[in-house]
Amino acid sequence: MKILLKEKFLIMILVLALIPLLTVSLLSYFSAREALMGSIKNYNEVLVHGMAIAIEDTVLNYKKTLEAIGDNISYFNTIEEKKAFILKIKEKYSYNINFLAVLDESGKEIIRSDNNLLEDRSEKPEFLQVKEKGVYVGWLSYNPVVDMPTIVISIPFKEKDGSQRELVAEVFFSDVWNKVLSGFTSAKDNIYFLTKEGKPVAKILATAEDFRSEDLSEVANNLASEESTSFEEVDTKIGKLLSIAEHIPSLNWELVVFRPTSEIYKPTLILGQRAIIIIAITLIFIFFATIALSKLIIEPIRKLDEGVEIIGKGNLDYKVDIKTGDEIEQLAKEFNQMTGDLKKSRVALEDANASLEEKVKERTEELRKRLEELEKFQRLTIGRELKMVELKKEIKKIKSL
């Protein structure tokens, strides 16, 4: 298939423009994407860190509340007065606190906020760790049906007589969670709280079932032992997820958040779409600019080619009309001049041919006349020879007589 000069020029310009355009666009896209992903990573790290701090602060605020309650309990003299005060506190925080109890120096309950039998907590961590560290915050129970635990917060306080007491509170984790859930997470996030040993404290699964996966618990358990923030992509049954693990030192918990990479990296997809649009617009502009440029360069060459074809057919009167003000116009002028010279040469040749033909005619006529004379002379000569032969025969007859 024949490719015209115009098409070759168009292809050449498009290729020469496309290669650097794609190179620059791809480099810009990947650089911007890398910077954007770094920004997204930092943002999510800060967001999860803020979530951990908010949860920690909320839990520690309960600790401060319990410290205030413990101080107030010490002002009451009798067990009945102390229990009545605890019941009022329980009623006031009925949606926040599940249970309150006061322990003596041996770890046995002396007051409860319900009517159940008093328990011995002397071997439980909420008593043992308070004696060592002055406070205890830990998970008490985990309900897999509602995926929510009860948090135990235990703090020491002293009575008026100087005897050591301990206030134990079971706080609903849902209350703690709801205070920080909004503004930090989305409906597509899966969030896990675990102890350092990998035991579940709480988990909030994505609202949409398409974003839930059974293997997330195992991944979260593997991340629970890390004490620093980790940020990595993991392959799950529902696709790639971004896992962000944050340690909460004061609670000794691990917060693990799973987010769909498709949601997190949406800005990079938008960036890629914009890059494609920019490339497409640029290519369209280059295409039309190339067509316009080809008209300025190829059109004069096309006219020159047409002139060559017309003159080649013998029309030496044709003039190539090109006004470009550049080398092509100069070439057209020289071509026209060459055509004029060729016409003069042909006219001169034709004149020479005409003169030669005339001379040939004259010479031919002269030769014809001479030939006629020769033929006439030949006829006369032949006639004389015949007469001589006859005359000789007559003479021979006469002699024979």
NULO-296113 format. One record per residue (C-alpha): z, x, y. Coordinates in nm, 2 decimals. Layout:
<nodes>
{Z = Z, X = X, Y = Y}
...
</nodes>
This chain:
<nodes>
{Z = 0.00, X = 0.00, Y = 0.00}
{Z = -0.10, X = 0.13, Y = 0.34}
{Z = 0.18, X = 0.18, Y = 0.59}
{Z = 0.07, X = 0.16, Y = 0.95}
{Z = 0.19, X = 0.40, Y = 1.21}
{Z = 0.39, X = 0.13, Y = 1.38}
{Z = 0.58, X = 0.05, Y = 1.06}
{Z = 0.64, X = 0.42, Y = 0.99}
{Z = 0.78, X = 0.46, Y = 1.35}
{Z = 1.00, X = 0.16, Y = 1.31}
{Z = 1.14, X = 0.27, Y = 0.98}
{Z = 1.20, X = 0.63, Y = 1.11}
{Z = 1.38, X = 0.50, Y = 1.42}
{Z = 1.59, X = 0.26, Y = 1.21}
{Z = 1.68, X = 0.53, Y = 0.96}
{Z = 1.77, X = 0.79, Y = 1.23}
{Z = 1.98, X = 0.53, Y = 1.41}
{Z = 2.14, X = 0.38, Y = 1.10}
{Z = 2.27, X = 0.70, Y = 0.95}
{Z = 2.48, X = 0.82, Y = 1.25}
{Z = 2.57, X = 0.46, Y = 1.33}
{Z = 2.71, X = 0.40, Y = 0.98}
{Z = 2.87, X = 0.74, Y = 0.97}
{Z = 3.05, X = 0.68, Y = 1.30}
{Z = 3.14, X = 0.32, Y = 1.22}
{Z = 3.28, X = 0.41, Y = 0.87}
{Z = 3.48, X = 0.70, Y = 1.01}
{Z = 3.61, X = 0.48, Y = 1.29}
{Z = 3.69, X = 0.20, Y = 1.05}
{Z = 3.88, X = 0.41, Y = 0.80}
{Z = 4.06, X = 0.60, Y = 1.08}
{Z = 4.16, X = 0.27, Y = 1.24}
{Z = 4.25, X = 0.12, Y = 0.90}
{Z = 4.47, X = 0.42, Y = 0.82}
{Z = 4.64, X = 0.39, Y = 1.15}
{Z = 4.68, X = 0.02, Y = 1.11}
{Z = 4.81, X = 0.05, Y = 0.76}
{Z = 5.06, X = 0.31, Y = 0.89}
{Z = 5.16, X = 0.06, Y = 1.16}
{Z = 5.19, X = -0.22, Y = 0.90}
{Z = 5.40, X = 0.00, Y = 0.68}
{Z = 5.64, X = 0.09, Y = 0.96}
{Z = 5.65, X = -0.27, Y = 1.07}
{Z = 5.75, X = -0.39, Y = 0.72}
{Z = 6.00, X = -0.11, Y = 0.68}
{Z = 6.16, X = -0.21, Y = 1.00}
{Z = 6.15, X = -0.58, Y = 0.91}
{Z = 6.31, X = -0.53, Y = 0.57}
{Z = 6.56, X = -0.29, Y = 0.72}
{Z = 6.64, X = -0.55, Y = 0.99}
{Z = 6.68, X = -0.81, Y = 0.71}
{Z = 6.92, X = -0.58, Y = 0.52}
{Z = 7.12, X = -0.52, Y = 0.84}
{Z = 7.13, X = -0.89, Y = 0.92}
{Z = 7.26, X = -0.97, Y = 0.58}
{Z = 7.51, X = -0.69, Y = 0.59}
{Z = 7.63, X = -0.80, Y = 0.93}
{Z = 7.66, X = -1.16, Y = 0.82}
{Z = 7.87, X = -1.06, Y = 0.52}
{Z = 8.08, X = -0.83, Y = 0.73}
{Z = 8.13, X = -1.11, Y = 0.98}
{Z = 8.28, X = -1.31, Y = 0.70}
{Z = 8.51, X = -1.01, Y = 0.64}
{Z = 8.62, X = -1.02, Y = 1.00}
{Z = 8.68, X = -1.39, Y = 0.97}
{Z = 8.89, X = -1.34, Y = 0.66}
{Z = 9.09, X = -1.07, Y = 0.84}
{Z = 9.17, X = -1.31, Y = 1.12}
{Z = 9.26, X = -1.58, Y = 0.86}
{Z = 9.49, X = -1.32, Y = 0.69}
{Z = 9.66, X = -1.24, Y = 1.02}
{Z = 9.72, X = -1.61, Y = 1.08}
{Z = 9.86, X = -1.67, Y = 0.73}
{Z = 10.13, X = -1.41, Y = 0.79}
{Z = 10.27, X = -1.63, Y = 1.08}
{Z = 10.37, X = -1.90, Y = 0.83}
{Z = 10.69, X = -1.88, Y = 0.65}
{Z = 10.67, X = -2.10, Y = 0.35}
{Z = 10.41, X = -2.12, Y = 0.07}
{Z = 10.35, X = -2.48, Y = 0.15}
{Z = 10.27, X = -2.40, Y = 0.51}
{Z = 10.04, X = -2.12, Y = 0.41}
{Z = 9.86, X = -2.34, Y = 0.16}
{Z = 9.82, X = -2.62, Y = 0.42}
{Z = 9.66, X = -2.37, Y = 0.65}
{Z = 9.43, X = -2.24, Y = 0.38}
{Z = 9.32, X = -2.60, Y = 0.30}
{Z = 9.24, X = -2.66, Y = 0.67}
{Z = 9.03, X = -2.34, Y = 0.67}
{Z = 8.86, X = -2.44, Y = 0.35}
{Z = 8.78, X = -2.79, Y = 0.50}
{Z = 8.65, X = -2.63, Y = 0.82}
{Z = 8.42, X = -2.39, Y = 0.63}
{Z = 8.34, X = -2.63, Y = 0.34}
{Z = 7.97, X = -2.55, Y = 0.36}
{Z = 8.03, X = -2.17, Y = 0.37}
{Z = 8.34, X = -2.10, Y = 0.16}
{Z = 8.37, X = -2.22, Y = -0.20}
{Z = 8.72, X = -2.10, Y = -0.27}
{Z = 9.02, X = -1.92, Y = -0.10}
{Z = 9.32, X = -1.75, Y = -0.27}
{Z = 9.62, X = -1.53, Y = -0.17}
{Z = 9.73, X = -1.26, Y = -0.41}
{Z = 10.07, X = -1.09, Y = -0.43}
{Z = 10.12, X = -0.71, Y = -0.47}
{Z = 10.07, X = -0.73, Y = -0.84}
{Z = 9.73, X = -0.91, Y = -0.81}
{Z = 9.85, X = -1.26, Y = -0.91}
{Z = 9.75, X = -1.57, Y = -0.72}
{Z = 10.03, X = -1.73, Y = -0.53}
{Z = 9.82, X = -1.98, Y = -0.33}
{Z = 9.48, X = -2.14, Y = -0.41}
{Z = 9.26, X = -2.38, Y = -0.21}
{Z = 9.23, X = -2.61, Y = -0.51}
{Z = 9.46, X = -2.76, Y = -0.77}
{Z = 9.36, X = -2.53, Y = -1.05}
{Z = 9.61, X = -2.31, Y = -1.23}
{Z = 9.69, X = -1.98, Y = -1.06}
{Z = 9.51, X = -1.68, Y = -1.20}
{Z = 9.59, X = -1.32, Y = -1.26}
{Z = 9.33, X = -1.10, Y = -1.08}
{Z = 9.51, X = -0.77, Y = -1.13}
{Z = 9.23, X = -0.63, Y = -1.35}
{Z = 8.95, X = -0.77, Y = -1.14}
{Z = 8.75, X = -0.55, Y = -0.89}
{Z = 8.84, X = -0.78, Y = -0.59}
{Z = 9.20, X = -0.66, Y = -0.64}
{Z = 9.16, X = -0.31, Y = -0.77}
{Z = 8.90, X = -0.19, Y = -0.51}
{Z = 9.09, X = -0.33, Y = -0.22}
{Z = 9.39, X = -0.11, Y = -0.31}
{Z = 9.15, X = 0.19, Y = -0.30}
{Z = 8.90, X = 0.11, Y = -0.03}
{Z = 9.08, X = -0.16, Y = 0.18}
{Z = 8.80, X = -0.41, Y = 0.12}
{Z = 8.58, X = -0.55, Y = -0.15}
{Z = 8.25, X = -0.72, Y = -0.13}
{Z = 8.06, X = -0.81, Y = -0.45}
{Z = 7.89, X = -1.08, Y = -0.64}
{Z = 8.10, X = -1.30, Y = -0.85}
{Z = 7.86, X = -1.53, Y = -1.04}
{Z = 7.49, X = -1.58, Y = -1.07}
{Z = 7.34, X = -1.92, Y = -1.14}
{Z = 6.99, X = -1.89, Y = -1.28}
{Z = 6.91, X = -2.26, Y = -1.22}
{Z = 6.94, X = -2.23, Y = -0.84}
{Z = 6.89, X = -1.85, Y = -0.83}
{Z = 7.19, X = -1.81, Y = -0.60}
{Z = 7.53, X = -1.64, Y = -0.65}
{Z = 7.87, X = -1.66, Y = -0.50}
{Z = 7.99, X = -1.36, Y = -0.31}
{Z = 8.35, X = -1.25, Y = -0.34}
{Z = 8.50, X = -1.09, Y = -0.03}
{Z = 8.86, X = -0.96, Y = -0.05}
{Z = 9.07, X = -0.80, Y = 0.23}
{Z = 9.44, X = -0.69, Y = 0.25}
{Z = 9.70, X = -0.83, Y = 0.50}
{Z = 10.07, X = -0.79, Y = 0.55}
{Z = 10.34, X = -1.05, Y = 0.57}
{Z = 10.61, X = -1.05, Y = 0.84}
{Z = 10.85, X = -0.89, Y = 0.60}
{Z = 10.60, X = -0.60, Y = 0.54}
{Z = 10.50, X = -0.71, Y = 0.19}
{Z = 10.14, X = -0.65, Y = 0.09}
{Z = 9.91, X = -0.95, Y = 0.03}
{Z = 9.54, X = -1.00, Y = -0.04}
{Z = 9.31, X = -1.28, Y = 0.07}
{Z = 9.02, X = -1.35, Y = -0.16}
{Z = 8.72, X = -1.57, Y = -0.06}
{Z = 8.42, X = -1.69, Y = -0.25}
{Z = 8.14, X = -1.74, Y = -0.01}
{Z = 7.82, X = -1.92, Y = -0.08}
{Z = 7.53, X = -1.67, Y = -0.07}
{Z = 7.30, X = -1.95, Y = 0.04}
{Z = 7.48, X = -1.96, Y = 0.38}
{Z = 7.44, X = -1.59, Y = 0.42}
{Z = 7.08, X = -1.61, Y = 0.32}
{Z = 6.98, X = -1.89, Y = 0.54}
{Z = 7.11, X = -1.71, Y = 0.85}
{Z = 6.86, X = -1.43, Y = 0.80}
{Z = 6.58, X = -1.60, Y = 0.60}
{Z = 6.39, X = -1.73, Y = 0.90}
{Z = 6.20, X = -1.48, Y = 1.11}
{Z = 6.21, X = -1.21, Y = 0.83}
{Z = 6.02, X = -1.36, Y = 0.54}
{Z = 5.72, X = -1.58, Y = 0.46}
{Z = 5.66, X = -1.84, Y = 0.20}
{Z = 5.46, X = -1.59, Y = -0.01}
{Z = 5.74, X = -1.33, Y = -0.04}
{Z = 5.95, X = -1.27, Y = -0.35}
{Z = 6.29, X = -1.13, Y = -0.26}
{Z = 6.55, X = -0.98, Y = -0.50}
{Z = 6.91, X = -0.87, Y = -0.45}
{Z = 7.05, X = -0.64, Y = -0.72}
{Z = 7.35, X = -0.42, Y = -0.78}
{Z = 7.30, X = -0.05, Y = -0.83}
{Z = 7.32, X = -0.12, Y = -1.21}
{Z = 7.03, X = -0.36, Y = -1.18}
{Z = 7.23, X = -0.68, Y = -1.22}
{Z = 7.09, X = -0.98, Y = -1.02}
{Z = 7.28, X = -1.09, Y = -0.71}
{Z = 7.02, X = -1.33, Y = -0.58}
{Z = 6.65, X = -1.39, Y = -0.57}
{Z = 6.43, X = -1.61, Y = -0.36}
{Z = 6.09, X = -1.68, Y = -0.51}
{Z = 5.77, X = -1.75, Y = -0.32}
{Z = 5.72, X = -2.12, Y = -0.24}
{Z = 5.37, X = -2.12, Y = -0.38}
{Z = 5.36, X = -2.07, Y = -0.76}
{Z = 5.04, X = -1.86, Y = -0.73}
{Z = 5.25, X = -1.59, Y = -0.57}
{Z = 5.52, X = -1.58, Y = -0.84}
{Z = 5.52, X = -1.34, Y = -1.13}
{Z = 5.76, X = -1.29, Y = -1.42}
{Z = 5.73, X = -0.91, Y = -1.42}
{Z = 5.87, X = -0.88, Y = -1.07}
{Z = 6.23, X = -0.88, Y = -1.20}
{Z = 6.16, X = -0.57, Y = -1.41}
{Z = 5.99, X = -0.39, Y = -1.12}
{Z = 6.29, X = -0.48, Y = -0.90}
{Z = 6.53, X = -0.34, Y = -1.16}
{Z = 6.35, X = -0.01, Y = -1.16}
{Z = 6.38, X = 0.01, Y = -0.78}
{Z = 6.75, X = -0.08, Y = -0.77}
{Z = 6.87, X = 0.27, Y = -0.84}
{Z = 6.70, X = 0.42, Y = -0.53}
{Z = 6.92, X = 0.47, Y = -0.23}
{Z = 6.65, X = 0.53, Y = 0.02}
{Z = 6.38, X = 0.30, Y = 0.15}
{Z = 6.08, X = 0.29, Y = -0.08}
{Z = 5.74, X = 0.16, Y = 0.01}
{Z = 5.47, X = 0.13, Y = -0.26}
{Z = 5.19, X = -0.09, Y = -0.40}
{Z = 5.25, X = -0.22, Y = -0.75}
{Z = 5.02, X = -0.40, Y = -0.99}
{Z = 5.15, X = -0.73, Y = -1.12}
{Z = 5.01, X = -1.03, Y = -1.31}
{Z = 4.93, X = -1.19, Y = -0.98}
{Z = 4.75, X = -0.88, Y = -0.84}
{Z = 4.86, X = -0.61, Y = -0.60}
{Z = 5.19, X = -0.65, Y = -0.42}
{Z = 5.36, X = -0.44, Y = -0.17}
{Z = 5.72, X = -0.36, Y = -0.28}
{Z = 5.97, X = -0.26, Y = -0.01}
{Z = 6.32, X = -0.16, Y = -0.14}
{Z = 6.61, X = -0.12, Y = 0.10}
{Z = 6.96, X = 0.00, Y = 0.01}
{Z = 7.26, X = -0.17, Y = 0.17}
{Z = 7.53, X = 0.09, Y = 0.15}
{Z = 7.84, X = -0.11, Y = 0.26}
{Z = 7.76, X = -0.38, Y = -0.01}
{Z = 7.61, X = -0.13, Y = -0.26}
{Z = 7.32, X = -0.36, Y = -0.31}
{Z = 6.95, X = -0.31, Y = -0.32}
{Z = 6.72, X = -0.55, Y = -0.14}
{Z = 6.37, X = -0.56, Y = -0.28}
{Z = 6.09, X = -0.76, Y = -0.11}
{Z = 5.75, X = -0.82, Y = -0.27}
{Z = 5.47, X = -0.91, Y = -0.04}
{Z = 5.10, X = -0.98, Y = -0.13}
{Z = 4.88, X = -0.69, Y = 0.00}
{Z = 4.61, X = -0.94, Y = 0.07}
{Z = 4.84, X = -1.10, Y = 0.33}
{Z = 4.98, X = -0.78, Y = 0.47}
{Z = 4.64, X = -0.61, Y = 0.51}
{Z = 4.47, X = -0.91, Y = 0.66}
{Z = 4.44, X = -0.73, Y = 0.99}
{Z = 4.24, X = -0.45, Y = 0.82}
{Z = 4.01, X = -0.71, Y = 0.68}
{Z = 3.96, X = -0.85, Y = 1.02}
{Z = 3.89, X = -0.49, Y = 1.14}
{Z = 3.63, X = -0.45, Y = 0.87}
{Z = 3.46, X = -0.78, Y = 0.96}
{Z = 3.45, X = -0.68, Y = 1.32}
{Z = 3.30, X = -0.34, Y = 1.23}
{Z = 3.03, X = -0.52, Y = 1.02}
{Z = 2.96, X = -0.75, Y = 1.32}
{Z = 2.93, X = -0.46, Y = 1.56}
{Z = 2.70, X = -0.27, Y = 1.32}
{Z = 2.48, X = -0.58, Y = 1.27}
{Z = 2.46, X = -0.64, Y = 1.65}
{Z = 2.38, X = -0.27, Y = 1.71}
{Z = 2.11, X = -0.28, Y = 1.44}
{Z = 1.95, X = -0.59, Y = 1.59}
{Z = 1.95, X = -0.42, Y = 1.93}
{Z = 1.80, X = -0.10, Y = 1.78}
{Z = 1.54, X = -0.31, Y = 1.60}
{Z = 1.42, X = -0.49, Y = 1.91}
{Z = 1.45, X = -0.17, Y = 2.12}
{Z = 1.24, X = 0.01, Y = 1.86}
{Z = 0.97, X = -0.26, Y = 1.87}
{Z = 0.96, X = -0.23, Y = 2.25}
{Z = 0.95, X = 0.14, Y = 2.23}
{Z = 0.67, X = 0.13, Y = 1.96}
{Z = 0.46, X = -0.08, Y = 2.20}
{Z = 0.49, X = 0.19, Y = 2.46}
{Z = 0.39, X = 0.46, Y = 2.21}
{Z = 0.20, X = 0.30, Y = 1.92}
{Z = 0.00, X = 0.05, Y = 2.13}
{Z = -0.19, X = 0.33, Y = 2.32}
{Z = -0.25, X = 0.51, Y = 2.00}
{Z = -0.38, X = 0.19, Y = 1.84}
{Z = -0.62, X = 0.14, Y = 2.14}
{Z = -0.74, X = 0.50, Y = 2.09}
{Z = -0.79, X = 0.44, Y = 1.72}
{Z = -1.00, X = 0.12, Y = 1.80}
{Z = -1.20, X = 0.33, Y = 2.05}
{Z = -1.28, X = 0.59, Y = 1.78}
{Z = -1.39, X = 0.32, Y = 1.54}
{Z = -1.62, X = 0.15, Y = 1.81}
{Z = -1.77, X = 0.47, Y = 1.92}
{Z = -1.81, X = 0.58, Y = 1.56}
{Z = -2.04, X = 0.28, Y = 1.51}
{Z = -2.27, X = 0.41, Y = 1.79}
{Z = -2.14, X = 0.24, Y = 2.10}
{Z = -2.11, X = 0.54, Y = 2.33}
{Z = -2.08, X = 0.31, Y = 2.64}
{Z = -1.72, X = 0.20, Y = 2.53}
{Z = -1.44, X = 0.34, Y = 2.74}
{Z = -1.08, X = 0.36, Y = 2.62}
{Z = -0.85, X = 0.20, Y = 2.88}
{Z = -0.50, X = 0.34, Y = 2.85}
{Z = -0.26, X = 0.36, Y = 3.15}
{Z = 0.07, X = 0.52, Y = 3.03}
{Z = 0.10, X = 0.80, Y = 3.28}
{Z = 0.17, X = 1.05, Y = 3.01}
{Z = -0.01, X = 1.28, Y = 2.76}
{Z = -0.17, X = 0.98, Y = 2.58}
{Z = -0.34, X = 0.87, Y = 2.90}
{Z = -0.47, X = 1.23, Y = 2.95}
{Z = -0.59, X = 1.23, Y = 2.59}
{Z = -0.78, X = 0.90, Y = 2.65}
{Z = -0.94, X = 1.04, Y = 2.96}
{Z = -1.05, X = 1.35, Y = 2.77}
{Z = -1.17, X = 1.12, Y = 2.49}
{Z = -1.38, X = 0.92, Y = 2.74}
{Z = -1.52, X = 1.24, Y = 2.88}
{Z = -1.61, X = 1.36, Y = 2.54}
{Z = -1.78, X = 1.03, Y = 2.47}
{Z = -1.98, X = 1.07, Y = 2.80}
{Z = -2.08, X = 1.42, Y = 2.70}
{Z = -2.18, X = 1.29, Y = 2.36}
{Z = -2.39, X = 1.02, Y = 2.52}
{Z = -2.57, X = 1.27, Y = 2.74}
{Z = -2.63, X = 1.49, Y = 2.44}
{Z = -2.78, X = 1.20, Y = 2.25}
{Z = -3.00, X = 1.10, Y = 2.55}
{Z = -3.12, X = 1.46, Y = 2.58}
{Z = -3.18, X = 1.46, Y = 2.20}
{Z = -3.37, X = 1.14, Y = 2.22}
{Z = -3.58, X = 1.27, Y = 2.50}
{Z = -3.65, X = 1.59, Y = 2.31}
{Z = -3.74, X = 1.38, Y = 2.00}
{Z = -3.98, X = 1.17, Y = 2.21}
{Z = -4.15, X = 1.48, Y = 2.36}
{Z = -4.17, X = 1.63, Y = 2.01}
{Z = -4.32, X = 1.31, Y = 1.87}
{Z = -4.58, X = 1.31, Y = 2.15}
{Z = -4.68, X = 1.67, Y = 2.08}
{Z = -4.69, X = 1.59, Y = 1.71}
{Z = -4.92, X = 1.30, Y = 1.78}
{Z = -5.15, X = 1.51, Y = 2.00}
{Z = -5.16, X = 1.79, Y = 1.74}
{Z = -5.22, X = 1.54, Y = 1.47}
{Z = -5.51, X = 1.38, Y = 1.66}
{Z = -5.66, X = 1.72, Y = 1.73}
{Z = -5.63, X = 1.81, Y = 1.36}
{Z = -5.79, X = 1.48, Y = 1.26}
{Z = -6.09, X = 1.54, Y = 1.48}
{Z = -6.13, X = 1.89, Y = 1.34}
{Z = -6.10, X = 1.75, Y = 0.99}
{Z = -6.37, X = 1.50, Y = 1.07}
{Z = -6.60, X = 1.77, Y = 1.20}
{Z = -6.53, X = 1.98, Y = 0.89}
{Z = -6.61, X = 1.69, Y = 0.67}
{Z = -6.94, X = 1.63, Y = 0.87}
{Z = -7.03, X = 1.99, Y = 0.84}
{Z = -6.95, X = 1.99, Y = 0.47}
{Z = -7.17, X = 1.69, Y = 0.42}
{Z = -7.46, X = 1.86, Y = 0.61}
{Z = -7.40, X = 2.18, Y = 0.41}
{Z = -7.40, X = 1.99, Y = 0.08}
{Z = -7.72, X = 1.81, Y = 0.18}
{Z = -7.90, X = 2.13, Y = 0.26}
{Z = -7.79, X = 2.28, Y = -0.07}
{Z = -7.93, X = 1.99, Y = -0.25}
{Z = -8.26, X = 2.01, Y = -0.06}
{Z = -8.28, X = 2.39, Y = -0.14}
{Z = -8.23, X = 2.32, Y = -0.50}
{Z = -8.51, X = 2.06, Y = -0.50}
{Z = -8.73, X = 2.30, Y = -0.30}
{Z = -8.67, X = 2.57, Y = -0.55}
{Z = -8.76, X = 2.34, Y = -0.83}
{Z = -9.09, X = 2.25, Y = -0.65}
{Z = -9.17, X = 2.61, Y = -0.59}
{Z = -9.11, X = 2.68, Y = -0.96}
{Z = -9.35, X = 2.40, Y = -1.06}
{Z = -9.61, X = 2.53, Y = -0.83}
{Z = -9.58, X = 2.88, Y = -0.98}
{Z = -9.60, X = 2.74, Y = -1.32}
{Z = -9.94, X = 2.59, Y = -1.25}
</nodes>
